[in-house]
Amino acid sequence: MALIDYAAGMKKQFTATGYVVNPERTRMLMIFHKGLQCWLPPGGHVDPDEFPSDTVLREIREETGVEAHHIGTGSLDLQLNGSTESQLPLPFAMAAQLIPESHKDIEHIHMDMMYLLEAADDATITAQESEVDAAQWFTQQEILNGLTTTDSVHAFAREHLTS
């Protein structure tokens, strides 16, 4: 049974994830997630008073200390006036992720908006130790050759990083 079918009626939460690359597109910023025990792009839950595109910048800054910025993903310019309507940065992908039950919450679904961002890879990294064990930059080869991560990270590295 597909996750989409299985997830009907389950609790769902919006999250935003930052796929942060250096300007040369040779490295990607990742955090080691304490709970999941694997390397992931930084990200987290969208707060009720936030746009998802702001959430991802906040989470990157909180988890790594790195200041990133959104880069274009080819969205249509809606030519909004900015006073009553504003166009938001567009995620390059979205995914539904099954989150297992834990001491903090019941089994639920993350509806994850994945953003493409850029940052200088020589900036000082300061991992937020309450949530992550480490934060560092990885090359395509490091990600594809045995790094404990997810299928989506492997796919991103193959498609968007150069060696």
N, C-alpha and C positions, 0 to 999 in steps of 0.2 A: 504494500500500500504506500502511495506517495505521501510525503510529509504534508503537502497541501490538503489532502483528503483527511489525514490523521489529525490535523490541527483544528478542524472545525469544532467550534465551541470552546477551545482552549483559551486561557488567558494570553493576551498578546501585549508586548511592550515595544515602543519605537526606540531604536538605537541608531547611532551614527558612528561609522568607522572611517579612519583616515589612512588611506594608502599614500604615505608621504615618500616622495622620491627626491633625490638631489637634482640640480639643474641638468646634469649630464645624463640622467636616467640610468645610472650604473649602480645605484644603491637605494635601499629601502629601509626606512626606520621601523623598528619593531620593538615590542615590549614582551617580557616573559611574564605571562599571566599566572599569578599564584594559584588561583582556584583551578584552572584548567591544565596547568603544568605544560604549557606549550608557548611557542612564540607566535604573536599575533600583531596586527597593526593596532595602534592605539585607538581607543574609542570608548563609548559608554552610552548610558541612557539619556534620552532627550528629556530635559526638565520641562515642566508645564509652561514656563515663561520663556522658552527658547525656541528659536528656529533650529532645525537640525544642522544647518550649515554653520551655525554658531556653536552648537554643541561639540561638533568635531574639532573645532579650533581650541575650545576650552579643554577638552579631554586630552588632546595632544600636548598642550602646554602643561596641564596638571600631571600627566603621567610621565612626560619626558623632559620638560623644561624647554622644549624647542618651539620656536615661533614659526608656524607654517602659514602658507597662504593658498587659497583655492586657485586652480588653474583651469582653463576652459575645457569643456567636454563637448563642444559643438552644439550647444542648445540653441534653439530658435530665439532670436531677440524679439520679445513681445512688445517692445517700445512702450512700456508703461511709464506713467508720469512721475512715479515715485512718491506722490503725496497721498493717494488713496489706494494704490496698488504698486507693489515692488516685485521685481523678478528676483528669485532666490537662486543661488548656485545650485546646479543640478548634480545629483549623484550620478556616477558613471554606471552603477549597478545597484540592485536591491536583492536581498536574499531573506528567506525565512529560515531561522535556525532554531532547532529544538534544544532547549536548555533543560537539563535534567533537574529533578527535585534535589534540593540541598537544605541545609539547616536554615538558610535565609528565605527560601521561597518554594512554592510548589512547581512542578513541571510546567513549563510555559514556552511560548514562542517569542523570539526576538525578530522583529521586522526591521532589518538592518539596511540603512542607507549608506552606501559606500562611496566616499568622495576621493577624488584625485587631488593631491596637494603637493606643494613643493617647499623645500627648506634647504638651507645650506648644511652640508654634512660635516662642517668643521665647527659647528656651534657646540657649546658645552651641553652635555646631556646630564640631567639630574632626575633619576628615576624616583617616582613617588612610592616609597617603600611600603605604604599601607595597602597598596593595590598590586604593585608589580615588583618582581624580584630584580629585574634588570631592564635596561633599554639600550639598544645599539643599532648601528647601521649594518646591513647585510648586502652582499652582492648577489646577483642572479645565481651564480654557481653555488654559493653557500646555502641559499634557500633551497635549491633543487637537489642538492647532494646530501640529504640526510637530516636537515633541520626539522625538528619536531614542530609541525605547523598544520595548517588545514589545506584542503584541496583548493579552496578559493585563493589562498596566498600563492600556492604553486602555479595556478593558472595565471594570476596577475604577473608573477615573476617571468613566466615564459613569454607573455604577450607584451609587457610594458617595460621590462628592464633589458638593457643591452649588456653584453659581457665585455 
